[in-house]
């Protein structure tokens, strides 16, 4: 793929729907287009160039490359989808629908829709277990009080409308975030085991919930209440830094996020953090690689195997 030094160059290159469509076809299928309904590659391109016909007797459906992707059935031109994907996959903090609307010259409603759909693509679909030295922490997200560290909260009732997020980050590596229902030992233990490789050096605060894990992990603790934030290698500065990013992103740009949508915002922030070393073009193509309506398409594929 051509390298783009700016949004302007990108926009000049993908200036027609046809160019976008052909690029999407190449990214999605390579040389072998596949039917999104039955996954067969026995398909032919129809004369208008845009649509394909499945040749399987039981299927015989027609489709274009956007069927089964986030851009299926929308009237928004692909040029605007592409531009929105490029902007959103590269902007370190995400942007508001209002801003996106003015950049793309679309209504705010359309921009909101694009923002939500594209956010689904900014997700690591198959994260590996974290290893090495991993900092583990939990925090409340939503509203002002949430900026305090969990260990400093005094009145649990204040946090009724907040959502608890669990996070784990490798030093110099990747982060994962998960909404958890509470900070009981069960919730924390499950979150750690599902996201961090056993035997890993794990650094946490002194939350009692983590104590049970000492047989499975090499566990080091940081005592926040005694101001021991940095004690040699045993610190949680990396995850604290990520929480700051996440909260800025959510608080500064989206104003309020319901707990229903919060996991998606967390996934988006994690995805950006985890792909920060990628070049702009690669970020765009890597996001584009997630454009398929994931479940639906994968279910179809798995039937075939
Ligand atoms: Zn088919």
Boltz pocket constraint, residues with backbone or C-beta under 6 A from the ligand:
constraints:
  - pocket:
      binder: B
      contacts: [[A, 35], [A, 36], [A, 37], [A, 38], [A, 39], [A, 40], [A, 54], [A, 55], [A, 56], [A, 59], [A, 60], [A, 61]]
      max_distance: 6.0
